């Protein structure tokens, strides 16, 4: 059965609005943690100048193939060696709060090795160690109850990981449902 995420359906249009602009000059995007594959199925045709490469852990690849067949999704598990992939941009949605903090660190290490010109990272984030809304506080509590290693991450820590990976924050876009779309670019002195 084709996997489906209601959240993907709700958030895809506002994300695409930003991606049209920040990926306008890019050629190949690596999507880390493609999940159901719905974002790729929506974004790839709308951004036809791009090759949109989906990726996820092995167990999600069959579901992604239900939405996207070309290029075929690739296995990317941040806990394992990364596949050899070329991309000048990276997109990831709703991954940082699902992974453990060491996995988030490894994701950014991998992104640093890839050296993309642009990273677009979507999801909920805390600022100054505080939730941005009551709904995010409830969501964070639910995530941590399900898996104590997961949870909404602090923006400042994410920005520090991006900086260590050679990226600097360019935009912090407000999105529906108290989410953000952070856009980082390769540092000019790289």
DOPA-199883 format. One record per residue (C-alpha): residue number from 1; residue in three letters; x, y, z. Coordinates in steps of 0.2 Angstrom, whole numbers, plus 5000, padded with zeros to 4 digits. Each point is the difference from the previous one (the first is absolute). Layout:
DOPA-199883
<pt><pos>NUM</pos><code>ALA</code><east>X</east><north>Y</north><up>Z</up></pt>
...
This chain:
DOPA-199883
<pt><pos>1</pos><code>UNK</code><east>5000</east><north>5000</north><up>5000</up></pt>
<pt><pos>2</pos><code>UNK</code><east>5006</east><north>5017</north><up>4995</up></pt>
<pt><pos>3</pos><code>UNK</code><east>5006</east><north>5010</north><up>5016</up></pt>
<pt><pos>4</pos><code>UNK</code><east>4992</east><north>5016</north><up>5004</up></pt>
<pt><pos>5</pos><code>UNK</code><east>5004</east><north>5015</north><up>5012</up></pt>
<pt><pos>6</pos><code>UNK</code><east>4986</east><north>5013</north><up>5002</up></pt>
<pt><pos>7</pos><code>UNK</code><east>5014</east><north>5012</north><up>5007</up></pt>
<pt><pos>8</pos><code>UNK</code><east>5009</east><north>4998</north><up>4983</up></pt>
<pt><pos>9</pos><code>UNK</code><east>4984</east><north>5005</north><up>4991</up></pt>
<pt><pos>10</pos><code>UNK</code><east>4997</east><north>5015</north><up>5011</up></pt>
<pt><pos>11</pos><code>UNK</code><east>5018</east><north>5007</north><up>5000</up></pt>
<pt><pos>12</pos><code>UNK</code><east>5006</east><north>4997</north><up>4982</up></pt>
<pt><pos>13</pos><code>UNK</code><east>4993</east><north>5016</north><up>4992</up></pt>
<pt><pos>14</pos><code>UNK</code><east>5009</east><north>5012</north><up>5012</up></pt>
<pt><pos>15</pos><code>UNK</code><east>5016</east><north>4991</north><up>4999</up></pt>
<pt><pos>16</pos><code>UNK</code><east>5000</east><north>5000</north><up>4981</up></pt>
<pt><pos>17</pos><code>UNK</code><east>4997</east><north>5018</north><up>5000</up></pt>
<pt><pos>18</pos><code>UNK</code><east>5017</east><north>5002</north><up>5009</up></pt>
<pt><pos>19</pos><code>UNK</code><east>5009</east><north>4986</north><up>4990</up></pt>
<pt><pos>20</pos><code>UNK</code><east>4995</east><north>5008</north><up>4983</up></pt>
<pt><pos>21</pos><code>UNK</code><east>5011</east><north>5015</north><up>5005</up></pt>
<pt><pos>22</pos><code>UNK</code><east>5015</east><north>4992</north><up>5010</up></pt>
<pt><pos>23</pos><code>UNK</code><east>5002</east><north>4985</north><up>4988</up></pt>
<pt><pos>24</pos><code>UNK</code><east>4998</east><north>5011</north><up>4984</up></pt>
<pt><pos>25</pos><code>UNK</code><east>5018</east><north>4998</north><up>4996</up></pt>
<pt><pos>26</pos><code>UNK</code><east>5003</east><north>4982</north><up>5006</up></pt>
<pt><pos>27</pos><code>UNK</code><east>5001</east><north>4985</north><up>4989</up></pt>
<pt><pos>28</pos><code>UNK</code><east>4999</east><north>4984</north><up>5012</up></pt>
<pt><pos>29</pos><code>UNK</code><east>4991</east><north>4999</north><up>5017</up></pt>
<pt><pos>30</pos><code>UNK</code><east>5003</east><north>4986</north><up>5012</up></pt>
<pt><pos>31</pos><code>UNK</code><east>4985</east><north>4998</north><up>5011</up></pt>
<pt><pos>32</pos><code>UNK</code><east>5005</east><north>4993</north><up>5017</up></pt>
<pt><pos>33</pos><code>UNK</code><east>4986</east><north>4990</north><up>5009</up></pt>
<pt><pos>34</pos><code>UNK</code><east>4988</east><north>5000</north><up>4985</up></pt>
<pt><pos>35</pos><code>UNK</code><east>4987</east><north>4990</north><up>5011</up></pt>
<pt><pos>36</pos><code>UNK</code><east>4985</east><north>4996</north><up>4990</up></pt>
<pt><pos>37</pos><code>UNK</code><east>5007</east><north>5008</north><up>4984</up></pt>
<pt><pos>38</pos><code>UNK</code><east>4985</east><north>5013</north><up>4999</up></pt>
<pt><pos>39</pos><code>UNK</code><east>5011</east><north>5015</north><up>5001</up></pt>
<pt><pos>40</pos><code>UNK</code><east>5011</east><north>4994</north><up>4986</up></pt>
<pt><pos>41</pos><code>UNK</code><east>4985</east><north>4995</north><up>4989</up></pt>
<pt><pos>42</pos><code>UNK</code><east>4993</east><north>5018</north><up>5002</up></pt>
<pt><pos>43</pos><code>UNK</code><east>5017</east><north>5010</north><up>5000</up></pt>
<pt><pos>44</pos><code>UNK</code><east>5008</east><north>4991</north><up>4985</up></pt>
<pt><pos>45</pos><code>UNK</code><east>4988</east><north>5004</north><up>4987</up></pt>
<pt><pos>46</pos><code>UNK</code><east>4998</east><north>5018</north><up>5006</up></pt>
<pt><pos>47</pos><code>UNK</code><east>5019</east><north>5002</north><up>5000</up></pt>
<pt><pos>48</pos><code>UNK</code><east>5003</east><north>4991</north><up>4983</up></pt>
<pt><pos>49</pos><code>UNK</code><east>5017</east><north>5008</north><up>4998</up></pt>
<pt><pos>50</pos><code>UNK</code><east>5006</east><north>4989</north><up>5014</up></pt>
<pt><pos>51</pos><code>UNK</code><east>5004</east><north>4982</north><up>5002</up></pt>
<pt><pos>52</pos><code>UNK</code><east>4992</east><north>4996</north><up>5017</up></pt>
<pt><pos>53</pos><code>UNK</code><east>5009</east><north>4985</north><up>5008</up></pt>
<pt><pos>54</pos><code>UNK</code><east>4989</east><north>4992</north><up>5014</up></pt>
<pt><pos>55</pos><code>UNK</code><east>5009</east><north>4991</north><up>5014</up></pt>
<pt><pos>56</pos><code>UNK</code><east>4995</east><north>4991</north><up>5017</up></pt>
<pt><pos>57</pos><code>UNK</code><east>5004</east><north>4985</north><up>5010</up></pt>
<pt><pos>58</pos><code>UNK</code><east>4997</east><north>4983</north><up>4991</up></pt>
<pt><pos>59</pos><code>UNK</code><east>4983</east><north>4997</north><up>5008</up></pt>
<pt><pos>60</pos><code>UNK</code><east>4992</east><north>5016</north><up>4992</up></pt>
<pt><pos>61</pos><code>UNK</code><east>5007</east><north>4997</north><up>4983</up></pt>
<pt><pos>62</pos><code>UNK</code><east>4985</east><north>4989</north><up>4993</up></pt>
<pt><pos>63</pos><code>UNK</code><east>4988</east><north>5014</north><up>5006</up></pt>
<pt><pos>64</pos><code>UNK</code><east>5010</east><north>5013</north><up>4992</up></pt>
<pt><pos>65</pos><code>UNK</code><east>4999</east><north>4990</north><up>4983</up></pt>
<pt><pos>66</pos><code>UNK</code><east>4981</east><north>5001</north><up>5001</up></pt>
<pt><pos>67</pos><code>UNK</code><east>5002</east><north>5019</north><up>4998</up></pt>
<pt><pos>68</pos><code>UNK</code><east>5016</east><north>5002</north><up>4990</up></pt>
<pt><pos>69</pos><code>UNK</code><east>5009</east><north>4988</north><up>4988</up></pt>
<pt><pos>70</pos><code>UNK</code><east>5013</east><north>5011</north><up>4992</up></pt>
<pt><pos>71</pos><code>UNK</code><east>5013</east><north>5002</north><up>5005</up></pt>
<pt><pos>72</pos><code>UNK</code><east>4998</east><north>4985</north><up>5011</up></pt>
<pt><pos>73</pos><code>UNK</code><east>5001</east><north>5004</north><up>5019</up></pt>
<pt><pos>74</pos><code>UNK</code><east>5016</east><north>4995</north><up>5008</up></pt>
<pt><pos>75</pos><code>UNK</code><east>5004</east><north>4994</north><up>5017</up></pt>
<pt><pos>76</pos><code>UNK</code><east>5007</east><north>5013</north><up>5012</up></pt>
<pt><pos>77</pos><code>UNK</code><east>5002</east><north>4996</north><up>5018</up></pt>
<pt><pos>78</pos><code>UNK</code><east>5009</east><north>5013</north><up>5010</up></pt>
<pt><pos>79</pos><code>UNK</code><east>5007</east><north>4986</north><up>5011</up></pt>
<pt><pos>80</pos><code>UNK</code><east>5008</east><north>4991</north><up>4985</up></pt>
<pt><pos>81</pos><code>UNK</code><east>5013</east><north>5006</north><up>4987</up></pt>
<pt><pos>82</pos><code>UNK</code><east>4991</east><north>5012</north><up>4987</up></pt>
<pt><pos>83</pos><code>UNK</code><east>4997</east><north>4995</north><up>4982</up></pt>
<pt><pos>84</pos><code>UNK</code><east>5010</east><north>5009</north><up>4987</up></pt>
<pt><pos>85</pos><code>UNK</code><east>4988</east><north>5013</north><up>4995</up></pt>
<pt><pos>86</pos><code>UNK</code><east>5003</east><north>5017</north><up>4991</up></pt>
<pt><pos>87</pos><code>UNK</code><east>4989</east><north>5014</north><up>5005</up></pt>
<pt><pos>88</pos><code>UNK</code><east>5001</east><north>5019</north><up>5000</up></pt>
<pt><pos>89</pos><code>UNK</code><east>4986</east><north>5002</north><up>5012</up></pt>
<pt><pos>90</pos><code>UNK</code><east>4992</east><north>4990</north><up>5015</up></pt>
<pt><pos>91</pos><code>UNK</code><east>4982</east><north>5000</north><up>5006</up></pt>
<pt><pos>92</pos><code>UNK</code><east>4994</east><north>4991</north><up>5016</up></pt>
<pt><pos>93</pos><code>UNK</code><east>4983</east><north>5001</north><up>5008</up></pt>
<pt><pos>94</pos><code>UNK</code><east>4995</east><north>4994</north><up>5017</up></pt>
<pt><pos>95</pos><code>UNK</code><east>5016</east><north>4990</north><up>5003</up></pt>
<pt><pos>96</pos><code>UNK</code><east>5009</east><north>5009</north><up>5014</up></pt>
<pt><pos>97</pos><code>UNK</code><east>4986</east><north>4998</north><up>5014</up></pt>
<pt><pos>98</pos><code>UNK</code><east>4998</east><north>4981</north><up>4995</up></pt>
<pt><pos>99</pos><code>UNK</code><east>5019</east><north>4996</north><up>5001</up></pt>
<pt><pos>100</pos><code>UNK</code><east>5010</east><north>4999</north><up>5015</up></pt>
<pt><pos>101</pos><code>UNK</code><east>5012</east><north>5014</north><up>5003</up></pt>
<pt><pos>102</pos><code>UNK</code><east>5016</east><north>4990</north><up>4995</up></pt>
<pt><pos>103</pos><code>UNK</code><east>4991</east><north>4996</north><up>4984</up></pt>
<pt><pos>104</pos><code>UNK</code><east>4996</east><north>5018</north><up>4997</up></pt>
<pt><pos>105</pos><code>UNK</code><east>5019</east><north>5003</north><up>5002</up></pt>
<pt><pos>106</pos><code>UNK</code><east>5004</east><north>4986</north><up>4988</up></pt>
<pt><pos>107</pos><code>UNK</code><east>4988</east><north>5007</north><up>4987</up></pt>
<pt><pos>108</pos><code>UNK</code><east>5008</east><north>5017</north><up>5001</up></pt>
<pt><pos>109</pos><code>UNK</code><east>5017</east><north>4992</north><up>4999</up></pt>
<pt><pos>110</pos><code>UNK</code><east>4995</east><north>4991</north><up>4984</up></pt>
<pt><pos>111</pos><code>UNK</code><east>4992</east><north>5016</north><up>4993</up></pt>
<pt><pos>112</pos><code>UNK</code><east>5017</east><north>5008</north><up>5004</up></pt>
<pt><pos>113</pos><code>UNK</code><east>5009</east><north>4987</north><up>4989</up></pt>
<pt><pos>114</pos><code>UNK</code><east>4988</east><north>5002</north><up>4986</up></pt>
<pt><pos>115</pos><code>UNK</code><east>5003</east><north>5019</north><up>5000</up></pt>
<pt><pos>116</pos><code>UNK</code><east>4983</east><north>5006</north><up>4993</up></pt>
<pt><pos>117</pos><code>UNK</code><east>4998</east><north>5018</north><up>4995</up></pt>
<pt><pos>118</pos><code>UNK</code><east>4983</east><north>5000</north><up>5008</up></pt>
<pt><pos>119</pos><code>UNK</code><east>4992</east><north>4991</north><up>5015</up></pt>
<pt><pos>120</pos><code>UNK</code><east>4981</east><north>5002</north><up>5003</up></pt>
<pt><pos>121</pos><code>UNK</code><east>4995</east><north>4992</north><up>5016</up></pt>
<pt><pos>122</pos><code>UNK</code><east>4981</east><north>5000</north><up>5005</up></pt>
<pt><pos>123</pos><code>UNK</code><east>4992</east><north>4996</north><up>5017</up></pt>
<pt><pos>124</pos><code>UNK</code><east>4997</east><north>5007</north><up>5017</up></pt>
<pt><pos>125</pos><code>UNK</code><east>5014</east><north>5008</north><up>5010</up></pt>
<pt><pos>126</pos><code>UNK</code><east>5002</east><north>5007</north><up>5017</up></pt>
<pt><pos>127</pos><code>UNK</code><east>5007</east><north>5017</north><up>5002</up></pt>
<pt><pos>128</pos><code>UNK</code><east>5011</east><north>5005</north><up>5016</up></pt>
<pt><pos>129</pos><code>UNK</code><east>4995</east><north>4983</north><up>5007</up></pt>
<pt><pos>130</pos><code>UNK</code><east>4982</east><north>5004</north><up>5000</up></pt>
<pt><pos>131</pos><code>UNK</code><east>4985</east><north>4993</north><up>4989</up></pt>
<pt><pos>132</pos><code>UNK</code><east>4993</east><north>5012</north><up>4988</up></pt>
<pt><pos>133</pos><code>UNK</code><east>4982</east><north>4995</north><up>5004</up></pt>
<pt><pos>134</pos><code>UNK</code><east>4989</east><north>4989</north><up>5012</up></pt>
<pt><pos>135</pos><code>UNK</code><east>4997</east><north>4988</north><up>4985</up></pt>
<pt><pos>136</pos><code>UNK</code><east>5019</east><north>4998</north><up>4998</up></pt>
<pt><pos>137</pos><code>UNK</code><east>5002</east><north>4996</north><up>5018</up></pt>
<pt><pos>138</pos><code>UNK</code><east>4987</east><north>4987</north><up>5000</up></pt>
<pt><pos>139</pos><code>UNK</code><east>5007</east><north>4993</north><up>4984</up></pt>
<pt><pos>140</pos><code>UNK</code><east>5018</east><north>4999</north><up>5008</up></pt>
<pt><pos>141</pos><code>UNK</code><east>4992</east><north>4991</north><up>5015</up></pt>
<pt><pos>142</pos><code>UNK</code><east>4992</east><north>4987</north><up>4989</up></pt>
<pt><pos>143</pos><code>UNK</code><east>5016</east><north>4997</north><up>4990</up></pt>
<pt><pos>144</pos><code>UNK</code><east>5010</east><north>4998</north><up>5016</up></pt>
<pt><pos>145</pos><code>UNK</code><east>4987</east><north>4989</north><up>5008</up></pt>
<pt><pos>146</pos><code>UNK</code><east>5001</east><north>4989</north><up>4984</up></pt>
<pt><pos>147</pos><code>UNK</code><east>5019</east><north>5001</north><up>4999</up></pt>
<pt><pos>148</pos><code>UNK</code><east>5010</east><north>5009</north><up>5013</up></pt>
<pt><pos>149</pos><code>UNK</code><east>5014</east><north>5003</north><up>4988</up></pt>
<pt><pos>150</pos><code>UNK</code><east>4989</east><north>5010</north><up>4988</up></pt>
<pt><pos>151</pos><code>UNK</code><east>4993</east><north>5017</north><up>5002</up></pt>
<pt><pos>152</pos><code>UNK</code><east>4999</east><north>5018</north><up>4994</up></pt>
<pt><pos>153</pos><code>UNK</code><east>5018</east><north>5006</north><up>4998</up></pt>
<pt><pos>154</pos><code>UNK</code><east>5007</east><north>5017</north><up>5004</up></pt>
<pt><pos>155</pos><code>UNK</code><east>5002</east><north>5012</north><up>4985</up></pt>
<pt><pos>156</pos><code>UNK</code><east>5017</east><north>5006</north><up>5007</up></pt>
<pt><pos>157</pos><code>UNK</code><east>5007</east><north>4982</north><up>5001</up></pt>
<pt><pos>158</pos><code>UNK</code><east>4994</east><north>4997</north><up>4982</up></pt>
<pt><pos>159</pos><code>UNK</code><east>5008</east><north>5016</north><up>4995</up></pt>
<pt><pos>160</pos><code>UNK</code><east>5017</east><north>4995</north><up>5008</up></pt>
<pt><pos>161</pos><code>UNK</code><east>4999</east><north>4983</north><up>4991</up></pt>
<pt><pos>162</pos><code>UNK</code><east>4997</east><north>5008</north><up>4984</up></pt>
<pt><pos>163</pos><code>UNK</code><east>5015</east><north>5013</north><up>5003</up></pt>
<pt><pos>164</pos><code>UNK</code><east>5011</east><north>4985</north><up>5004</up></pt>
<pt><pos>165</pos><code>UNK</code><east>4995</east><north>4992</north><up>4983</up></pt>
<pt><pos>166</pos><code>UNK</code><east>5005</east><north>5016</north><up>4991</up></pt>
<pt><pos>167</pos><code>UNK</code><east>4982</east><north>5008</north><up>4998</up></pt>
<pt><pos>168</pos><code>UNK</code><east>4994</east><north>5016</north><up>5006</up></pt>
<pt><pos>169</pos><code>UNK</code><east>4982</east><north>5005</north><up>5004</up></pt>
<pt><pos>170</pos><code>UNK</code><east>4992</east><north>5011</north><up>4986</up></pt>
<pt><pos>171</pos><code>UNK</code><east>4981</east><north>4998</north><up>5004</up></pt>
<pt><pos>172</pos><code>UNK</code><east>4989</east><north>4995</north><up>5014</up></pt>
<pt><pos>173</pos><code>UNK</code><east>4982</east><north>4999</north><up>4992</up></pt>
<pt><pos>174</pos><code>UNK</code><east>4985</east><north>4998</north><up>5011</up></pt>
<pt><pos>175</pos><code>UNK</code><east>4989</east><north>4986</north><up>4994</up></pt>
<pt><pos>176</pos><code>UNK</code><east>4982</east><north>4994</north><up>5004</up></pt>
<pt><pos>177</pos><code>UNK</code><east>4997</east><north>4990</north><up>5016</up></pt>
<pt><pos>178</pos><code>UNK</code><east>5015</east><north>5008</north><up>5010</up></pt>
<pt><pos>179</pos><code>UNK</code><east>5013</east><north>4993</north><up>4988</up></pt>
<pt><pos>180</pos><code>UNK</code><east>5015</east><north>5008</north><up>4992</up></pt>
<pt><pos>181</pos><code>UNK</code><east>5009</east><north>4998</north><up>4984</up></pt>
<pt><pos>182</pos><code>UNK</code><east>5019</east><north>5004</north><up>5003</up></pt>
<pt><pos>183</pos><code>UNK</code><east>5010</east><north>5004</north><up>4985</up></pt>
<pt><pos>184</pos><code>UNK</code><east>5019</east><north>4999</north><up>5002</up></pt>
<pt><pos>185</pos><code>UNK</code><east>5013</east><north>5004</north><up>4986</up></pt>
<pt><pos>186</pos><code>UNK</code><east>5018</east><north>4995</north><up>4998</up></pt>
<pt><pos>187</pos><code>UNK</code><east>5012</east><north>5012</north><up>5009</up></pt>
<pt><pos>188</pos><code>UNK</code><east>5008</east><north>5011</north><up>4987</up></pt>
<pt><pos>189</pos><code>UNK</code><east>5017</east><north>4997</north><up>5008</up></pt>
<pt><pos>190</pos><code>UNK</code><east>4999</east><north>4981</north><up>4997</up></pt>
